[in-house]
Amino acid sequence: MSRTLTLLFRRDPSRDRETDQAQFEGWQILWPDGRPVAIGLDAFCKHGQRLFGLGKQLAGCQEKLIKMICFPLQTREDDLNRIPGHRVRRFYIERQGNGGRIYFMDGTPTTVSFEVDRDEPEVLDWLGLPSLKDGERQWFDLAATDLATVIPAPVARVRRQFEVAR
């Protein structure tokens, strides 16, 4: 049974950073109504940007409304879920005490981690983290598609200039 979550991703260059392993592009993650989502995630590597259609795929826009579908799996060997118009990748989340980290299919850890007492319950439930016991893994396919590219960059600049001038 799949679980769906729709979020607004807004580009935020102040959150850009680089590590020895990768460059990360910064984003504000918001509910569709513009309220911030309380999660400890604020940047994506090139793989995350591709999955969510961010970065170069924004075509000059600063925001994107993205529908994400989590397909919990029984095992790593389950058939990959395919949905026309969606990018789909396989991951697993592993519970570690009060938190969980997402891993690529090959076991490489991502920088994406969650904490049960800190992060939004809706996001944690979407991933299935609260139902996992310490040390337990949940394999899942993650599908993403954009619902709308919200604000083109020139319009966003004009809007900010107008708001500052008021």
PyMOL commands that set and color helices and strands:
alter all, ss='L'
color gray80, all
select helices_A, chain A and resi 13-15+46-52+55-58+121-127+129-131+153-165
alter helices_A, ss='H'
color red, helices_A
select strands_A, chain A and resi 3-11+17-18+23-30+43-44+63-72+87-96+99-104+109-115+137-149
alter strands_A, ss='S'
color yellow, strands_A
deselect
rebuild
show_as cartoon
